[in-house]
Amino acid sequence: MLGAMRKPDPFRGVGPALDRLYAAAADTPGQRYDIQDPNSRMIILSDLHRGARNRADDFRHSERAFNAALGYYYELGYTLVILGDAEELWQERPADILQAYRHSLDLEAEFHRQGRYLRFWGNHDDEWRSRSKVRRYLSRVFGPDLRVHEGLQLHITEGEQELGRLFLVHGHQGSLEGDRWGGLSRFLVRTLYRPFQRLTGFSHSTPATSWELREGHNRALHDWTTRHPEVLLIAGHTHRPVYASQTHPDQLLEDMQQLRDLAAHPDTPTADRPGIRASLAERAAELEWARAQQASQSGDEGTAAAPRQPRYFNTGCCCYTDGQITGIELCGNEIRLVRWPDKQGRPRPEILAPVSPDGKPGIRELLRQ
């Protein structure tokens, strides 16, 4: 009896929460993205987690890459989308963050003044859902007309024809830690984790931390798109870049490479290496398990399971401790996963996916699949 009991799924509420938000976002005056318009360009960045420049502040490592990216995209006429968790309000007061990172915020405000700015709130900066708090704090930088969204439908068009929708959302909605238990999580972070992080400099943004949670949440976000074939979903929250709904084995392979890189890095403490090797071994076992599971899956006719439909994308984050940031670029019909800086450490984007001009379909083709 006990063996037949299933472990509760912490992400079972993600789909219903996204359904509600998607329906509510339809009532928002529609934004338009025309893939034939050469001026249709967006850069979507998420999860800065700006703090107060202390040891608990993860953004301080990535500030230079973030500011360089904003200067680049501003001059090229991109619309800047900040997809939630811009400020780490579970740990710090809004005024302290605005003072610590006024220059970065001023760069964002330039996009807003040009009418090329969309901002969303996530679970770590959900205070911005309050218009009074936006007016009290963010309006000092952006002016009184700033609106902070929870979700937004973007109408993808080709000339006068609508091809589908782009749904922008931070992505925490419906999860236990990020949404339903948000108040408890915020209390624990402020009272326990923040003092520990300030004292030790320890950061949660490492390749070996909470892989199971990230994978489970990414799977829940992808699964939502299977019921909405008219939608490309772009989210953040998991701190893990996803391009066109990577498969489970693909994600495992990427995790394994990150762990190998971490083990080979000269700054990795010797005491941490056994734990990294153990995590690598666990990923290797899970990879072979997943491969065998996929090979054995069949339908009534004995056919192999269909691959995931490539309609889910994740920006990654802008608070990696190595100083890099990742994001999603939209440029005409192209959708690209990019990283700053490039391999040579220069302040310019490196395209991570697609790996070649014809390696992945464009927005039009993705919506037709």
Order of alpha helices (4+ residues) and beta strands (2+ residues): alpha-beta-beta-alpha-beta-alpha-alpha-beta-alpha-beta-beta-beta-alpha-alpha-alpha-beta-beta-alpha-alpha-beta-beta-beta-beta-alpha
